[in-house]
Amino acid sequence: NKSQSPYGRVLLKLSGEALGGEGGCGIDPDKAAFIAGKVKDVYQLGVQVAVVMGGGNLWRGANGEKMGMDRTTADHIGMLGTVMNGLTLRDALERQDVPARVQTAIQMNQVAEPYIRLRAIRHMEKGRVVIFAGGTGNPFFTTDSAAALRATEIEADIVIKATQVDGVYNADPKKDPTATRYTQLTYKKVLEDRLNVMDMTAFTLCEENDIPILVVNFWQDDDLLRALQGDHSVGTIIT
Ligand code: UDP
């Protein structure tokens, strides 16, 4: 199965919101099916696919803290949320005949495999999508950082930050009609101009390990597929 993409192995970061129903909250099975379809498209390019799921549709540690909770406990709850999302995506993928496994950074052996790097790589080599859940396994981190970390560990060729916007703009396109999209950016330019791509921990990890970041609209037509086939007219690539 020859790859139709310049990328051999990709890591897709999906926010929990993508799975949410009304207002981006909870788990909507129809959204899960849609996301699985998109992941399947990428998979069918012949690319090895790993996915990091966020959990913001269910819980965010920072919100718990604002309500007076201990932050570490609140973050533990958040990480558990990402496991719920990961299981949802695995189920949706399997129902579309895409073999998939969930590996979690927080051990819960009855529910998902523990994160084992070489086993994750083996799964992908065998044509299985690997879903990394549980974030980094540590409080005070984000799933963006988990994406950067796992991408580095599994030697992914690119991190795909799936969003609802078409890429990185020089201003907020929702507020400023003159805002234009960058097709390409350097890590340096992103830092200098304080452009919002990923949180700083995640971004720095990608920069230090020379992992390109592709910001692309996950929802719009076949933007994701085109970007993964090297089409620079969609999304923004940061190198
Ligand atoms: N979280 C954490 N450590 C991690 C990743 C996530 O503690 O390594 C917790 C944190 O509380 C966060 C929540 O899980 O608010 C959900 O993750 P995130 O906000 O990154 O999800 P997303 O915004 O991508 O949906």
Residues whose N, C-alpha, C, O or C-beta is under 5 A from the ligand:
A	BS01	UDP	L14 S15 G16 E17 G54 G55 G56 N57 W59 R60 G61 A62 A74 D75 H76 G78 M79 G134 G135 T136 G137 N138 P139 F140 F141 T142 T143 D144 A146
